[in-house]
Amino acid sequence: MNIRVLLIELRRSVAPWAGVVVLTTALAFLYLLDAEWWRGTTAWTAQWTTMALWTRSLLFYLWPLAVGLGALQGLRDHRSKMSELLASTPRPARHRAAALAGTTAITLASAYALLVLVGAVQVSTNTAYTHAGWLPISLVGALSLVAGALLGMGAARAVPSALTPPALAMTAFVFTALMHMSLGRTETDTDTATGIPDTEPNLVSLLSPAVQEVRDVLLTLSAPVHAGQTIWLLGMAATGFALLVAATPRARLTALAPVLAGAAIAVLVLPADPRRMYVVDEAAAEPVCDGPVCVTRTHEARLAGLTDPAGKALRLLHAALGDRAPVSIREDTAVLPDGSTPQRSRTSVLIDFDDSLVSAARGEELTRALIAEGMVPGCSPVGWGDTLNVNDAAARSIAAGWVLGDREPLGGDSPAADYRNAVARPVWKEFTALPRAEQRSRIQAMHAAALSCEGDPLGVLSGGASR
C-alpha cells in the first residue's frame, strides 16, 4: 500500500475518526475522573510500568469501541452498494482489504501511541528510574485495538447489517466486563485476616485485552502473558482479515481457523497460576541502601530525604527498646493477597510509601512517623490501605510521644485524627504518671503485642493484655 492509496483511504473512511474517538475518550476518562490512577505510588504518571498498566486497563471499553468502529468501517462497501461492482474488477480482494484494514490499523495504533506518549512525558518528570519492561505491555495494548478493529471489519463484511456494529460493540463490552468481574475471576480459599473469601484472576481473564487495576507499583505482567496474548491477538487479526477477503460461505468458515488456533495455542502458553500472571519486577524491587536505610530502585529518589530522619529514628528506637529495637528501615517489597496479614519484622521497620503517615511527612515529622511505625507495626489486612483501628493508632501516638518526650497527634488535622487523639489523651495522662521503669516495661510489652498482631497495644499501655 503506497502513500497515495493511504491518503485516499484516510479521506474516504472513518479510520481517522476512530483514532480521534479512542484518544479523546481515553484522555477524558483519565483526566476528568478522580480515581485510583491519580493516587499514591501506583498513579498512572508516577512510574513507567504503572502508566502502561493503567492505559491497558482502559481497554475494557476502548477495545469494544475499536471492534464497533471497525465493523462500521467494514460496512462501507455495503452502504455504498458497490460490493458487486468491486468484485468484478481485476484488482485482488486482498489488496482492497489491505488498504481498508491498513488505514484503520495505523490510526488506532497511532491514537494509542499518543495516549502512552502523554503519560510518558509526565512519568519522565516524576521518576528517575527508567527501563524498557513497560514496552511489551503497551505494544500488546496497541495490537489489541488493531486486532479488534480487524475482527469487527471482517464480521461486518460477513454479516452486512446496520445492527452489526452496535451488536459487536456490546458483545465485546460484555466480554471484557465478564472477564473482569466473574468469568475471569476464581474464588480462593485463602485464610485471610478478615475471613472473607477473596478472588484472583484466572487463565481465562488473560484472553481479555484489558488488565486489572494496578494495586502495587512493583507488579508487572510476566513474559508468558505477553507471548500468549500476542498469539491470541494475531489469530484474531488474521481471522478478521480473512473474513474481509472471503467471498463464499465456505471461505468465511475457514477464516475462523486462525482465531480458534490462536486461542488454543494461547491457552497452552498463558500461565494458569495467578502468581505467574502478575509478578514482581525484580529489577524495580532491587534494594538501594544508604547504611541501614533501604528503598527499592523504583523509589531511589526518596532515599536522600529519608536517610537522616531514619537514622535518628533508629537511634531513638534503640534507646527505648534496647536489644529488641529494629536495626534497619527498609521499604516493604512483599506483595501479598488482599485480606492477608501484613508482613512484620523484628529487625526492620517496614515502610510503605502509600502509607500517608510516611509519604506526606518530612524532617522531624518523618522521624516521628518512623518511630511510630517501628513501635506499633500496622496489622490492618492487605488491601485496606493504611487504615488502623482506633486503639492501635492511639498506641502509636503514645509510643512515639514517649520516645520523643512529647506527644503530638499523628495523621494531621482531621476528624479521625481528633478522635484518635481523644482516645489517646486519658491513657497518656495515666501512663506518664507511672514510674519510669514501669513505663519502659509497658512500652516493651506493647511493642511485643503489636509485632504479634494478637495483643491490644493500647490495652497493654493502660495495664491490660488482650483485645
JOWONOR-V858000 format. One record per pair of residues at least 24 apart in sequence whose ideal C-beta (glycine too) atoms are under 10 Angstrom apart, sorted by the first residue. I is the first residue (numbers start at 1). J is the second residue. If there is no record, write none. Layout:
BEGIN
I | J
I | J
END
This chain:
BEGIN
1 | 95
1 | 98
1 | 99
1 | 100
1 | 101
1 | 102
1 | 103
1 | 106
2 | 99
5 | 95
5 | 96
5 | 98
5 | 99
5 | 102
5 | 103
6 | 99
6 | 102
6 | 103
6 | 106
7 | 103
8 | 99
8 | 103
9 | 73
9 | 96
9 | 98
9 | 99
9 | 100
9 | 101
9 | 102
9 | 103
9 | 104
9 | 106
10 | 103
10 | 104
10 | 106
10 | 107
11 | 103
12 | 76
12 | 80
12 | 103
13 | 72
13 | 73
13 | 76
13 | 99
13 | 100
13 | 103
13 | 104
13 | 107
14 | 69
14 | 70
14 | 72
14 | 73
14 | 75
14 | 76
14 | 103
14 | 104
14 | 107
15 | 69
15 | 70
15 | 73
15 | 100
15 | 101
15 | 102
15 | 103
15 | 104
15 | 105
15 | 106
15 | 107
15 | 108
15 | 149
16 | 103
16 | 104
16 | 106
16 | 107
16 | 110
16 | 111
17 | 69
17 | 72
17 | 73
17 | 107
18 | 65
18 | 66
18 | 68
18 | 69
18 | 70
18 | 72
18 | 73
18 | 103
18 | 104
18 | 107
18 | 108
18 | 111
18 | 145
18 | 149
19 | 66
19 | 69
19 | 103
19 | 104
19 | 106
19 | 107
19 | 108
19 | 109
19 | 110
19 | 111
19 | 112
19 | 114
19 | 145
20 | 107
20 | 111
21 | 62
21 | 65
21 | 66
21 | 68
21 | 69
21 | 108
21 | 111
22 | 58
22 | 62
22 | 63
22 | 65
22 | 66
22 | 69
22 | 107
22 | 108
22 | 109
22 | 110
22 | 111
22 | 112
22 | 114
22 | 115
22 | 145
22 | 149
23 | 62
23 | 107
23 | 108
23 | 110
23 | 111
23 | 112
23 | 113
23 | 114
23 | 115
23 | 118
24 | 111
24 | 115
25 | 58
25 | 61
25 | 62
25 | 65
25 | 111
26 | 55
26 | 58
26 | 59
26 | 61
26 | 62
26 | 65
26 | 111
26 | 112
26 | 114
26 | 115
26 | 116
26 | 118
27 | 58
27 | 114
27 | 115
27 | 118
27 | 119
29 | 58
29 | 61
29 | 62
30 | 54
30 | 55
30 | 58
30 | 115
30 | 118
30 | 119
31 | 118
35 | 213
36 | 213
36 | 214
36 | 215
37 | 119
37 | 213
37 | 214
39 | 354
39 | 385
40 | 214
40 | 217
40 | 352
40 | 353
40 | 354
40 | 355
40 | 356
40 | 359
40 | 385
40 | 386
41 | 214
41 | 216
41 | 217
41 | 218
41 | 296
41 | 298
41 | 299
41 | 302
41 | 352
41 | 353
41 | 354
41 | 359
42 | 213
42 | 214
42 | 215
42 | 216
42 | 217
42 | 218
42 | 219
42 | 354
43 | 122
43 | 123
43 | 126
43 | 214
43 | 217
44 | 118
44 | 119
44 | 122
44 | 123
44 | 214
45 | 118
45 | 119
45 | 120
45 | 121
45 | 122
45 | 123
45 | 124
45 | 125
45 | 126
45 | 127
46 | 122
46 | 123
46 | 126
46 | 127
46 | 214
46 | 217
46 | 298
46 | 299
46 | 353
47 | 123
47 | 126
47 | 127
47 | 129
47 | 130
47 | 131
47 | 134
47 | 214
47 | 217
47 | 218
47 | 281
47 | 284
47 | 298
47 | 299
48 | 119
48 | 120
48 | 123
48 | 124
48 | 126
48 | 127
48 | 129
48 | 130
48 | 131
48 | 132
48 | 133
48 | 134
48 | 135
48 | 137
48 | 138
48 | 220
48 | 284
48 | 298
49 | 123
49 | 129
49 | 131
49 | 133
49 | 134
49 | 137
49 | 214
49 | 217
49 | 218
49 | 219
49 | 220
49 | 221
49 | 281
49 | 284
49 | 298
50 | 119
50 | 123
50 | 127
50 | 134
50 | 214
50 | 216
50 | 217
50 | 218
50 | 219
50 | 220
50 | 298
51 | 115
51 | 116
51 | 118
51 | 119
51 | 120
51 | 122
51 | 123
51 | 126
51 | 127
51 | 134
51 | 137
51 | 138
51 | 214
52 | 116
52 | 119
52 | 120
52 | 123
52 | 133
52 | 134
52 | 135
52 | 136
52 | 137
52 | 138
52 | 139
52 | 140
52 | 141
52 | 211
52 | 214
52 | 220
52 | 221
53 | 134
53 | 137
53 | 138
53 | 141
53 | 211
53 | 212
53 | 213
53 | 214
53 | 215
53 | 217
53 | 219
53 | 220
53 | 221
53 | 278
54 | 119
54 | 211
54 | 213
54 | 214
55 | 112
55 | 115
55 | 116
55 | 118
55 | 119
55 | 120
55 | 134
55 | 137
55 | 138
55 | 141
55 | 142
55 | 211
56 | 112
56 | 116
56 | 134
56 | 137
56 | 138
56 | 140
56 | 141
56 | 142
56 | 144
56 | 209
56 | 210
56 | 211
56 | 212
56 | 214
56 | 221
57 | 141
57 | 180
57 | 210
57 | 211
57 | 212
57 | 213
57 | 214
58 | 112
58 | 115
58 | 141
58 | 210
58 | 211
59 | 112
59 | 140
59 | 141
59 | 144
59 | 145
59 | 148
59 | 176
59 | 208
59 | 209
59 | 210
59 | 211
60 | 172
60 | 173
60 | 175
60 | 176
60 | 177
60 | 179
60 | 180
60 | 208
60 | 209
60 | 210
60 | 211
60 | 212
61 | 169
61 | 172
61 | 173
61 | 176
61 | 177
61 | 210
62 | 108
62 | 111
62 | 112
62 | 115
62 | 141
62 | 144
62 | 145
62 | 148
62 | 176
62 | 209
62 | 210
63 | 141
63 | 144
63 | 145
63 | 147
63 | 148
63 | 149
63 | 169
63 | 172
63 | 173
63 | 175
63 | 176
63 | 208
63 | 209
63 | 210
64 | 148
64 | 152
64 | 168
64 | 169
64 | 170
64 | 171
64 | 172
64 | 173
64 | 174
64 | 175
64 | 176
64 | 177
64 | 209
64 | 210
65 | 108
65 | 145
65 | 148
65 | 149
65 | 152
65 | 169
65 | 172
65 | 173
66 | 104
66 | 108
66 | 111
66 | 112
66 | 144
66 | 145
66 | 146
66 | 147
66 | 148
66 | 149
66 | 150
66 | 151
66 | 152
66 | 169
66 | 172
66 | 209
67 | 145
67 | 147
67 | 148
67 | 149
67 | 150
67 | 151
67 | 152
67 | 153
67 | 155
67 | 156
67 | 165
67 | 168
67 | 169
67 | 170
67 | 171
67 | 172
67 | 173
67 | 175
67 | 236
67 | 240
68 | 148
68 | 149
68 | 152
68 | 156
68 | 164
68 | 165
68 | 166
68 | 167
68 | 168
68 | 169
68 | 170
68 | 171
68 | 172
68 | 173
69 | 104
69 | 107
69 | 108
69 | 145
69 | 148
69 | 149
69 | 152
69 | 153
69 | 165
69 | 168
69 | 169
70 | 100
70 | 101
70 | 104
70 | 105
70 | 108
70 | 145
70 | 146
70 | 147
70 | 148
70 | 149
70 | 150
70 | 151
70 | 152
70 | 153
70 | 154
70 | 155
70 | 156
70 | 165
70 | 168
70 | 169
70 | 240
71 | 148
71 | 149
71 | 151
71 | 152
71 | 153
71 | 154
71 | 155
71 | 156
71 | 157
71 | 159
71 | 160
71 | 161
71 | 163
71 | 164
71 | 165
71 | 166
71 | 167
71 | 168
71 | 169
71 | 172
72 | 104
72 | 149
72 | 152
72 | 153
72 | 156
72 | 162
72 | 164
72 | 165
72 | 166
72 | 168
72 | 169
73 | 100
73 | 101
73 | 103
73 | 104
73 | 149
73 | 150
73 | 152
73 | 153
73 | 156
73 | 157
73 | 165
74 | 100
74 | 101
74 | 104
74 | 149
74 | 150
74 | 151
74 | 152
74 | 153
74 | 154
74 | 155
74 | 156
74 | 157
74 | 158
74 | 159
74 | 160
74 | 164
74 | 165
74 | 168
74 | 240
74 | 243
74 | 244
75 | 152
75 | 153
75 | 156
75 | 157
75 | 159
75 | 160
75 | 161
75 | 162
75 | 164
75 | 165
76 | 100
76 | 153
76 | 156
76 | 157
77 | 156
77 | 157
77 | 160
78 | 156
78 | 157
78 | 159
78 | 160
78 | 161
78 | 162
78 | 164
79 | 160
79 | 162
83 | 157
83 | 160
83 | 247
87 | 247
92 | 245
93 | 244
93 | 245
93 | 246
93 | 247
94 | 241
94 | 242
94 | 244
94 | 245
95 | 245
96 | 244
96 | 245
97 | 150
97 | 153
97 | 154
97 | 157
97 | 240
97 | 241
97 | 242
97 | 243
97 | 244
97 | 245
97 | 246
98 | 241
98 | 244
98 | 245
100 | 150
100 | 153
100 | 157
100 | 241
100 | 244
101 | 146
101 | 149
101 | 150
101 | 153
101 | 154
101 | 237
101 | 240
101 | 241
101 | 244
101 | 245
102 | 146
104 | 145
104 | 146
104 | 149
104 | 150
104 | 152
104 | 153
105 | 142
105 | 143
105 | 145
105 | 146
105 | 147
105 | 149
105 | 150
105 | 153
105 | 237
105 | 241
106 | 146
107 | 145
107 | 146
107 | 149
108 | 142
108 | 144
108 | 145
108 | 146
108 | 147
108 | 148
108 | 149
108 | 150
109 | 139
109 | 141
109 | 142
109 | 143
109 | 145
109 | 146
109 | 149
110 | 142
111 | 142
111 | 145
112 | 138
112 | 139
112 | 141
112 | 142
112 | 143
112 | 144
112 | 145
112 | 146
113 | 138
113 | 139
113 | 141
113 | 142
115 | 141
115 | 142
116 | 141
116 | 142
126 | 301
127 | 298
127 | 299
127 | 300
127 | 301
128 | 297
128 | 298
128 | 299
128 | 300
128 | 301
129 | 283
129 | 284
129 | 288
129 | 296
129 | 297
129 | 298
129 | 299
129 | 300
129 | 301
131 | 220
131 | 281
131 | 283
131 | 284
131 | 297
131 | 298
133 | 220
133 | 221
133 | 223
133 | 281
133 | 283
133 | 284
134 | 220
134 | 221
134 | 281
135 | 226
136 | 220
136 | 221
136 | 223
136 | 225
136 | 226
136 | 227
136 | 229
136 | 230
137 | 211
137 | 220
137 | 221
137 | 225
137 | 226
137 | 229
139 | 226
139 | 230
140 | 209
140 | 211
140 | 221
140 | 225
140 | 226
140 | 227
140 | 228
140 | 229
140 | 230
140 | 232
140 | 233
141 | 209
141 | 210
141 | 211
141 | 229
141 | 233
142 | 233
143 | 209
143 | 229
143 | 230
143 | 232
143 | 233
143 | 234
143 | 236
143 | 237
144 | 208
144 | 209
144 | 210
144 | 229
144 | 230
144 | 232
144 | 233
144 | 236
144 | 237
145 | 209
145 | 233
146 | 233
146 | 234
146 | 236
146 | 237
146 | 240
147 | 209
147 | 230
147 | 232
147 | 233
147 | 234
147 | 235
147 | 236
147 | 237
147 | 238
147 | 239
147 | 240
147 | 241
147 | 259
147 | 262
148 | 172
148 | 209
148 | 233
148 | 236
148 | 237
148 | 240
149 | 237
149 | 240
150 | 233
150 | 236
150 | 237
150 | 238
150 | 239
150 | 240
150 | 241
150 | 242
150 | 243
150 | 244
151 | 233
151 | 235
151 | 236
151 | 237
151 | 238
151 | 239
151 | 240
151 | 241
151 | 243
151 | 259
152 | 240
152 | 243
153 | 240
153 | 241
153 | 243
153 | 244
154 | 236
154 | 237
154 | 238
154 | 239
154 | 240
154 | 241
154 | 242
154 | 243
154 | 244
154 | 245
154 | 246
154 | 252
154 | 255
154 | 256
154 | 259
155 | 239
155 | 240
155 | 243
155 | 244
155 | 252
156 | 240
156 | 243
156 | 244
157 | 240
157 | 243
157 | 244
157 | 245
157 | 246
157 | 247
157 | 252
158 | 243
158 | 244
158 | 246
158 | 249
158 | 251
158 | 252
158 | 253
158 | 255
158 | 256
159 | 243
159 | 252
172 | 208
172 | 209
175 | 207
175 | 208
175 | 209
175 | 210
176 | 207
176 | 208
176 | 209
176 | 210
177 | 208
177 | 210
178 | 204
178 | 205
178 | 208
179 | 204
179 | 205
179 | 206
179 | 207
179 | 208
179 | 209
179 | 210
179 | 212
180 | 205
180 | 208
180 | 210
180 | 211
180 | 212
180 | 213
181 | 205
183 | 207
183 | 208
184 | 208
184 | 210
184 | 212
185 | 212
185 | 274
186 | 274
188 | 274
188 | 337
188 | 339
190 | 336
190 | 337
190 | 338
190 | 339
190 | 340
191 | 339
191 | 340
191 | 341
192 | 336
192 | 337
192 | 338
192 | 339
192 | 340
192 | 341
192 | 381
192 | 382
192 | 383
193 | 339
193 | 340
193 | 341
193 | 342
193 | 379
193 | 380
193 | 381
193 | 382
193 | 383
193 | 384
193 | 453
194 | 338
194 | 339
194 | 340
194 | 341
194 | 381
194 | 383
194 | 384
195 | 339
196 | 338
196 | 339
196 | 381
197 | 339
198 | 337
198 | 338
198 | 339
198 | 340
198 | 382
198 | 383
199 | 274
199 | 337
199 | 338
200 | 273
200 | 274
200 | 275
200 | 277
200 | 278
200 | 337
200 | 338
201 | 274
201 | 277
201 | 278
202 | 270
202 | 272
202 | 273
202 | 274
202 | 277
203 | 228
203 | 266
203 | 267
203 | 270
203 | 271
203 | 272
203 | 273
203 | 274
203 | 277
204 | 267
204 | 270
204 | 272
205 | 270
205 | 274
205 | 277
206 | 232
206 | 266
206 | 267
206 | 269
206 | 270
206 | 271
206 | 272
206 | 277
207 | 232
207 | 233
207 | 236
207 | 262
207 | 263
207 | 266
207 | 267
207 | 270
209 | 233
209 | 236
211 | 277
211 | 278
212 | 277
212 | 278
214 | 278
215 | 278
215 | 335
215 | 338
215 | 354
215 | 382
215 | 383
216 | 278
216 | 280
216 | 281
216 | 333
216 | 334
216 | 335
216 | 336
216 | 352
216 | 354
216 | 382
217 | 281
217 | 284
217 | 285
217 | 296
217 | 298
217 | 299
217 | 335
217 | 353
217 | 354
218 | 278
218 | 279
218 | 280
218 | 281
218 | 282
218 | 283
218 | 284
218 | 285
218 | 296
218 | 297
218 | 298
218 | 331
218 | 332
218 | 333
218 | 334
218 | 335
219 | 277
219 | 278
219 | 279
219 | 280
219 | 281
219 | 284
219 | 285
219 | 335
220 | 278
220 | 279
220 | 280
220 | 281
220 | 282
220 | 283
220 | 284
221 | 277
221 | 278
221 | 279
221 | 281
222 | 270
222 | 271
222 | 273
222 | 275
222 | 276
222 | 277
222 | 278
222 | 279
222 | 281
223 | 269
223 | 271
223 | 276
223 | 279
224 | 269
224 | 270
224 | 271
224 | 276
224 | 277
224 | 279
225 | 266
225 | 269
225 | 270
225 | 271
225 | 276
225 | 277
225 | 278
225 | 279
226 | 269
226 | 270
227 | 265
227 | 266
227 | 269
227 | 270
228 | 262
228 | 263
228 | 265
228 | 266
228 | 267
228 | 268
228 | 269
228 | 270
228 | 271
229 | 262
229 | 266
229 | 269
229 | 270
230 | 262
230 | 266
230 | 269
231 | 261
231 | 262
231 | 263
231 | 264
231 | 265
231 | 266
231 | 267
231 | 268
231 | 269
231 | 270
232 | 259
232 | 261
232 | 262
232 | 263
232 | 264
232 | 265
232 | 266
232 | 267
232 | 269
232 | 270
233 | 259
233 | 262
233 | 266
234 | 258
234 | 259
234 | 262
234 | 265
234 | 266
235 | 259
235 | 260
235 | 261
235 | 262
235 | 263
235 | 264
235 | 265
235 | 266
236 | 262
236 | 263
236 | 266
237 | 262
238 | 262
274 | 337
275 | 335
275 | 337
278 | 335
279 | 335
280 | 333
280 | 334
280 | 335
282 | 333
284 | 333
285 | 331
285 | 333
285 | 334
285 | 335
286 | 333
287 | 330
287 | 331
287 | 333
288 | 331
289 | 328
289 | 330
291 | 328
291 | 329
292 | 326
292 | 327
292 | 328
292 | 329
292 | 330
292 | 348
292 | 349
293 | 328
293 | 329
293 | 330
293 | 331
293 | 349
293 | 351
293 | 370
294 | 328
294 | 329
294 | 330
294 | 331
294 | 333
294 | 348
294 | 351
295 | 329
295 | 330
295 | 331
295 | 333
295 | 351
295 | 353
296 | 330
296 | 331
296 | 332
296 | 333
296 | 353
298 | 331
298 | 333
298 | 353
299 | 331
299 | 351
299 | 353
302 | 331
302 | 351
302 | 353
302 | 358
302 | 359
303 | 331
305 | 361
305 | 362
305 | 363
305 | 366
306 | 331
306 | 351
306 | 353
306 | 358
306 | 361
306 | 362
306 | 366
306 | 370
308 | 363
308 | 366
308 | 367
309 | 358
309 | 361
309 | 362
309 | 363
309 | 364
309 | 365
309 | 366
309 | 367
309 | 368
309 | 369
309 | 370
309 | 371
310 | 349
310 | 351
310 | 366
310 | 367
310 | 370
310 | 374
311 | 367
311 | 370
312 | 363
312 | 364
312 | 366
312 | 367
312 | 368
312 | 370
312 | 371
313 | 349
313 | 366
313 | 367
313 | 368
313 | 369
313 | 370
313 | 371
313 | 372
313 | 373
313 | 374
313 | 375
313 | 400
313 | 403
313 | 404
314 | 349
314 | 367
314 | 370
314 | 371
314 | 374
315 | 367
316 | 367
316 | 368
316 | 370
316 | 371
316 | 374
316 | 375
316 | 400
316 | 403
316 | 404
316 | 405
317 | 349
317 | 370
317 | 371
317 | 373
317 | 374
317 | 375
317 | 399
317 | 403
317 | 447
319 | 403
320 | 371
320 | 374
320 | 375
320 | 399
320 | 400
320 | 402
320 | 403
320 | 404
320 | 440
320 | 443
320 | 444
320 | 447
321 | 374
321 | 375
321 | 403
321 | 440
321 | 443
321 | 444
321 | 447
321 | 448
322 | 440
322 | 444
324 | 444
324 | 447
324 | 448
324 | 451
325 | 349
325 | 374
325 | 375
325 | 444
325 | 447
326 | 350
326 | 370
326 | 373
326 | 374
326 | 375
326 | 377
326 | 447
329 | 358
329 | 370
329 | 373
329 | 374
331 | 358
334 | 382
335 | 382
336 | 381
336 | 382
336 | 383
337 | 381
337 | 382
337 | 383
338 | 381
338 | 382
338 | 383
338 | 384
339 | 381
339 | 382
339 | 383
339 | 384
340 | 381
340 | 382
340 | 383
341 | 379
341 | 380
341 | 381
341 | 382
341 | 453
342 | 377
342 | 378
342 | 379
342 | 380
342 | 381
342 | 382
342 | 383
342 | 384
342 | 453
343 | 377
343 | 382
344 | 377
344 | 378
344 | 379
344 | 450
344 | 451
344 | 452
344 | 453
345 | 377
345 | 451
346 | 377
346 | 447
346 | 448
346 | 451
348 | 374
349 | 373
349 | 374
349 | 375
349 | 377
350 | 374
350 | 377
350 | 378
352 | 378
352 | 385
352 | 386
354 | 385
354 | 386
355 | 385
355 | 386
355 | 388
356 | 385
356 | 386
356 | 387
356 | 411
356 | 412
357 | 386
357 | 388
357 | 393
357 | 396
357 | 410
357 | 411
357 | 412
358 | 386
359 | 386
360 | 411
360 | 412
361 | 410
361 | 412
364 | 404
364 | 408
365 | 408
365 | 410
365 | 412
367 | 400
367 | 403
367 | 404
368 | 396
368 | 397
368 | 400
368 | 401
368 | 403
368 | 404
368 | 406
368 | 407
368 | 408
368 | 410
369 | 396
369 | 400
369 | 410
369 | 411
370 | 400
371 | 396
371 | 399
371 | 400
371 | 401
371 | 402
371 | 403
371 | 404
372 | 396
372 | 397
372 | 398
372 | 399
372 | 400
372 | 401
372 | 403
372 | 404
372 | 410
372 | 411
373 | 400
374 | 399
374 | 400
374 | 403
374 | 447
374 | 450
375 | 399
375 | 400
375 | 402
375 | 403
375 | 443
375 | 444
375 | 446
375 | 447
375 | 450
375 | 451
375 | 457
376 | 400
376 | 446
376 | 447
376 | 449
376 | 450
376 | 451
376 | 457
376 | 458
377 | 447
377 | 450
377 | 451
377 | 452
377 | 453
377 | 457
378 | 450
378 | 453
379 | 450
379 | 451
379 | 452
379 | 453
379 | 454
379 | 457
380 | 453
386 | 411
387 | 416
388 | 416
388 | 420
389 | 420
389 | 456
389 | 458
389 | 467
390 | 416
390 | 419
390 | 420
390 | 422
390 | 423
390 | 424
390 | 458
391 | 420
391 | 423
391 | 424
391 | 427
391 | 456
391 | 457
391 | 458
391 | 459
391 | 461
391 | 462
391 | 467
392 | 420
392 | 450
392 | 453
392 | 456
392 | 457
392 | 458
393 | 417
393 | 419
393 | 420
393 | 421
393 | 423
393 | 424
393 | 457
393 | 458
394 | 419
394 | 420
394 | 421
394 | 422
394 | 423
394 | 424
394 | 425
394 | 426
394 | 427
394 | 428
394 | 457
394 | 458
394 | 461
395 | 420
395 | 423
395 | 424
395 | 427
395 | 443
395 | 446
395 | 447
395 | 449
395 | 450
395 | 456
395 | 457
395 | 458
395 | 459
395 | 460
395 | 461
395 | 462
396 | 420
396 | 424
396 | 450
396 | 457
396 | 458
397 | 421
397 | 423
397 | 424
397 | 425
397 | 427
397 | 428
397 | 458
398 | 423
398 | 424
398 | 425
398 | 427
398 | 428
398 | 431
398 | 432
398 | 442
398 | 443
398 | 446
398 | 457
398 | 458
398 | 461
398 | 462
399 | 431
399 | 442
399 | 443
399 | 446
399 | 447
399 | 450
399 | 457
399 | 458
399 | 461
401 | 428
401 | 431
401 | 432
402 | 428
402 | 431
402 | 432
402 | 439
402 | 440
402 | 442
402 | 443
402 | 446
402 | 461
403 | 443
407 | 431
407 | 432
423 | 458
424 | 458
424 | 461
426 | 462
427 | 458
427 | 459
427 | 461
427 | 462
427 | 463
428 | 461
428 | 462
430 | 461
430 | 462
430 | 463
431 | 458
431 | 461
431 | 462
431 | 463
434 | 461
434 | 463
438 | 463
END
